[in-house]
Amino acid sequence: MMETANVDHSLAQENIRDYVAQLQLHMALQAKNLVPTLTQSNDPRQQLLHETQATVEKLVSRQRL
């Protein structure tokens, strides 16, 4: 029972670390104007750009150094 609680706690901590890493990266890129602001657009190219950027940020933030 204790092991399950430890695993759950570790998983929660890892999820929080991943979220914070993603948020920090996004904020840093946005501060440098490398990420366009997220606005609703009917332009499929703009939507693809946002989806691609989100995917790249997620992958980069989950890399282990």
N, C-alpha and C positions, 0 to 999 in steps of 0.2 A: 504494500500500500504506500509506503514511504517513497519507494523508487518511482512510482507513478507520479507522485506529487513533485518530486525533484525533476523528472523529465518534463512535466507540464510547465514548471517554473522556468526551466532552461529554455524551452521552446518559446515561452512568452517573452523572455529577455531577448532572445535572438530576433523575434519579430519586431520588438521595439527598436533594437539596434538597426535592423534593416530599414525600418520606417524613418528613423532619424537620419540615417545615411542618405536615403533618397531625398529627404527634405533639405538637408544641407547642400547636396549637390545641385538640386533644382534652384535653391536660393542663390547659390554662387554663380551659376550659369545665367540666371535671370539678371543678377546684379551687373553682369558683364554684357548684358543685352545679347546673349547667345541663344536665348530661348524666347520665342515670340510670346506675347501675352495670350492667355487662353481666352478666346472669344468664340462665340458661336458663329459659324460661317457656313454658307452653302457651297463654298468652293471645295471640291473634293481634294484638290492639291493641298489646301490649308489643313484639312482634316487629316490627311495622310502625314503631313509634316508633324502635327501634334502627336499622332499615334506613334510615329517613328521615334520622336524625341522622348516620349514617355518610356518606350521600350528600351532605348539606349540608356537612359538614366537608371532604369531598374537594373539592367544588366551590370552596369558599371558599379552601382552602389552595392551590389551583392558579391563583387569580386573580393577575394581574400588577399590581403597584402602580405 
